[in-house]
Amino acid sequence: MEATTSQIPYLEKLDSSWQLWVDGKPFLILGAELQNSSMSSARYMDGIWKNLVDMGINTVFGPVTWEDIEPEEGKFDFNEIEAVIASAKAYGLRLILLWFGSFKNGMSTYAPSWVKKDAIRFPRMLLQGDTGKLTNSGVLSIFHSECLEADLKAFAKLMEYLKREDRYRTVIMVQVQNEVGLLGDSRDRSQVANDIFNAPVPGEIVKFIAEDWEALLPDFQNNFPGILKVIQKYASSPDIPDWKALFGDSEATDELFMAYHYALYLEKIAAEGKKIYDIPFFTNVWQKNPNADAVAGGGVTPGVYPSGGGVPEVLDIWQKFAPSLNCIAPDIYLNDYSATLAKYRHRGQPLLIPEQRRDEYGARRIWEAFGTYQALAASPFGIDTLKAANSPFTKHYKLLDSISHFVLKAQRNPNSMVGFFFDELQEDGSDLNPPRAIRMGKYDLKISRAFVFGTPGPGAGIVIQLESERFLLVGWGFKVEFKATSPRSTLTGILRFDEKSVVDKVTGMLRTERRLNGDETRSGAWANMPNDQPDPGNIPIPITIPARTMITEVSVFSLE
């Protein structure tokens, strides 16, 4: 590859969020993750790239696996990833590499054959069934240095390769491992793990919990009610009890134990990688869910979901003891999307969703991720087995891409942007998505479903305050009502409501396509952003026009 002066991608801390910088400017990731095997073959990917571009995707999340780059110990092969990077660049795409090393979905299936076949040198964690009999999990032990050192060496070689060869910075981030944690038991039952579990709890954990108790997520606090006084007693003591004696005999204790040691394992790998090539790192998290026990998501107890992964109950532990990871990132399939976004902004960390649903239900939610929670990315999984014409993300991403200038600018101006979604109404007509109320400067905004005579449809969008009394509305299926906050105001109205199109997405230049008024504003009552096919119900008066550019600018005023 030819040399270039491209800057290394990095994260910038803003007042209330983060931005990723690529090639010297802020970058909005419109990402999607490939199926697990897709990027193992550059030839296979040759038939995929154009379809991804046609979806409006600008960044591809794809695996690089330990077994592929180090098929024989000490012999590294980067030919396939070199070809993949070159092709991605040719199509104008960026890459976020997913390191499938020791762990993928709680298992070790991507370790090389020379690791898999040597259980003496690379021990596996053990599970204890209901009968008390121990069984081999097949998962590399986080308590043996040989496993860690071998993975670390391979990851370091990958980072060296990227630093040396990826001169155009096609790769902008790296995920370290994938959905780590132990499946089948709440903790490792091997002798070495038992010895560590029965030894005194490390003082750094005790001190952290004691000093940071008020800042810990309620999920952690609720797992250990009444523990604070006990912890404070030992915070400065040299005689700390073992894990069971200090935290109690529970699956929550087992999970805490595993989370700490998984975090240390990944921290050592990530820290070494950062020394070599300091681009943003993260790891992703399989979410627990008491209402779902899916094959690759959900679960109510540690071990049904991967025990030790960065779920909210132990997110603080991960943030403290794996500081070389820029964020701990939730995969959101089955959980409450909004609540999960809020939890993973904990301690002001960057928010990134590496995996989520690829259907319309999932696509609608990315507007909230970007608009309200300032996500770096909200990436659907398995995107390469959908055609652009059939993918819901095509519509969403192309619209978001066209107004990315405004989104990135609003991220730098706290409280100037809100994102939202409205799902289909329930069969009984009930609405699980109530109107949103938000204050922007001198105005209170009420965001609700678009006005129709018939049944309101789904919707999604973003509202951005451009100036004190000027707002950008993007999306469909919603309306916005404005009310001045001044107690002296006697009337709030709409001055202008213009349909816009994008002339230059880089500079944010817009062109007015139509002046909307009358029926489109209910005579100044609101700014309506209709669906593609608004339901007229039984009313034969066609006053609700269908969505067109899905971008409008509204100016409001207040009389006192």
Secondary structure, 3 states (H helix, E strand, C coil): CCCCCCCCCEEEECCCCEEEEECCEEECCCEEECCCCHHHCHHHHHCCHHHHHHCCCCEEEEEEEHHHHCCECCECCCHHHHHHHHHHHHCCCEEEEEEEEEEECCECCCCCHHHHCCCCCCCEEEEECCCCCEEEEEEECCCCHHHHHHHHHHHHHHHHHHHHHCCCCCEEEEEEEECCCECCCCCCCCHHHHHHHCCECCHHHHHHHHHHHHHCCHHHHHHCCCHHHHHHHHCCCCCCCEHHHHHCCCHHHHHHHHHHHHHHHHHHHHHHHHHHCCCCEEEEECCCEEEEEECCEEECCECCECECCCCHHHHHHHHHHCCCCCEEEECECCCCHHHHHHHCCHHHCCCEEEEECCCHHHHHHHHHHHHCCCCCEEEEECHHHCCHHHCHHHHHHHHHHHCHHHHHHHHCCCCCEEEEEECCCCCCCCCCCCCEEEEECCEEEEEEECCCCCCCCCEEEEEEEEECCEEEEEEECEEEEEEECCCCCCEEEEEEEEEEEEEECCCCEEEEEEECCHHHHCCCCCEEECCCCCCCCCCCCCCCCCCCCCEEEEEEEEEC
